Amino acid sequence: MFEKAKEEMAKVMAMLREDIASVRTSKANPALIENIEVSAYEGSGKLKVKELASITVESANTLLIQPWDLKVTGDLAKALEGASMGLAVAISGKMIRVVIPPLSAERRQEYVRLVKKRLEAAKVMIRQVRAEERSRLLDQREAGGISKDEAFRQEAKLQELTDNYTDEIDQLGNRKIIELESL
């Protein structure tokens, strides 16, 4: 029951997790840079950092990027510098070091506001999925496919599913906000 709604809500959660992981903190995390697009191979296409190199955490505030093809080292560095994230990028031999400077209090608050906007957007998407499923239930009831009582029970289960996902969004957001504020 509600397989399509569960699938859609799970997609929203996956998108939110990826989105929230990319919000910068002062701690090194590969998710911070892995989805930055790089114009590689003389502009023949845009690829993500994670598609061009391995990313490892060297220290608490440093990421180490090892390109699989050394020809793209300069392109990677250029994309990382142009990402407007305030990262210090340095090529050292076959590696690229990315130093993540500490965030100012003002910048942290900006990121907290950004996270809250993204959380609210995810909740809106979850509610849209609920509304679509509810509409389908009402159509079934009007067509005589299910009784009024069954529709009521189904709607209560749908609301419970929605509440579970909304709670999960809140928990994910609270963890990220605490991480941002505790730096």
N, C-alpha and C positions, 0 to 999 in steps of 0.2 A: 504494500500500500504506500502511496506517495513516492514511488521509486524515482520518478522524474523530478519531483520537488527536492528530494534528498540529494540527487545527483547535481542539480543546479545550485543548491545551497553549499554543497561540498566544493564546487568550482569557485564560488564566491570566497569561501574560506581559503582555498589554495592561493587564489589571487591576492587576497589580503595578507597572508603570511609572507609571500614573496615581496609584496609592496612594503610591508612594515620592516622586513629584514634589510631592505635597501636604505632605510632612513639612517643617516649617519649618527654614530656616537663616537666617542674618543677611543673606543676599543676596536682593535683590528678584527674584522669579520669579512671573510671572502664574499658574502652576500652583498656587501656594500658596493663592490665594484664589478661583480661578475656579469651583470646585465648591461653594462655600458657598451654602447655600440661603437665599433671601430671600423673606419673606412680602410680596409686592408687590400693588398694586392692591386695597387695603383687605382683604387676607387672602383674596382670591378664589383664590389658588393659590400654590404654592411654585415659584419659578424659581431657577436658578443664576445667580451673578453674571455668568458668561460669556454668559448668555442675555439679560441686561438692559443690558450695557455693554461697551465696549471697555476692555481693560486693557493698559497699556504700562508699560515700565520707564523711570522718570524719572531715577533715579540708582542707585547701588549698593545703597542701602537704602530706596528710595522707589518705590512703584507709583502710577500715575496712572490713575484710573478715570473714564471719560467715559460717563455714562448716555445711552442713545439716547432715552429719554423722561425729561425733567426731573422728572416727577411722582414717580419712584421714587428720587430722590437720597437723601431721608431714610431710606427703607426700606433702601437699600443700606448706608448708613452705620451704621444700627442693627444690621443683620445682621453686618457686619464687626466692630463693637465687641463683639457678643455671641458671637463665634466662639471665645472663650477662647484666643486665640493671642497675646495681649499686644501687639496692633497698635495704633499711634496713628493714629486716623482723624480727618481734618479736611475739612470741606466748604469749598471755596474757589471761589465763583462757580458755574459749571456743572460743576466737577470735584470729585472726591474724591481727596485725597492720603492714601496709606497708608504710614506710616513704620514700618519693621521694625527694632525695637531689637535690639542685639546680644544673643546668648544667653549666659547664665551657664554656667560649666563644668558645674554640676550639671544644668541643663536640657539641655545638649548630650548628656550621658550618658543622660538619660532618652530623648531622641530616638534615640540609637544603639540602646538596648534595644528601642525601639518598631520601628525598622527591622529589627532582627534577628528579632523576632517575626513581622513581616510576611513576611520572606524565608522563614522556616521554614514558615509557613502556605502560601505559594506552592509550596514543595517538596512539602509533603504533598498538595496538589491535583494536582501533576504525577504523583506516585506513585500517586494514586488512578486517574488516567486510565490509567496503565501497567497497574495491576492489572485494570481493566475490560477492557482490550485483551488482556491475557494470558489472562484467563478466556475471552474469545471464541475465542482461539487454541486453548486446551485443549478447548473444546467442539467446535470444528471437527475437531480430531485424533481425539477420541473418536467422533465421528459418521462418521469415515472420509473426511472432506473433504480432509485433508492428511496426509502421512506424518509419522512421528515425527521424522525428520531435517529435514523442511521446517519443522515446528513449532519445532524447536530453532533453525534458522537465523532464522526470523521473530522468535523471542523475543530472539535476540542483536541483531537490528536494532532491535527495540523498546527494548531496554536502551540501545543507542547513542543513539537519539533522546531518551530520558529523560535520559541523561547530558549531552547537548548542552544541553537546556533547563535542567538543574540548574546547569551551568557558567555559562550566561547569567545565571541568577538570582544566582549568587555574584558575578559581575563587576559587575552592576548594584548589588548591595548594597555591595560594596567601594568603588565610586565614591561612593556616597551617604555611607557611613561616613567616608571620607577627607574629603569635603566638610564634614561635620559637625565632625570633629575638628580640621580645619585652620583653623577660624574664629578 
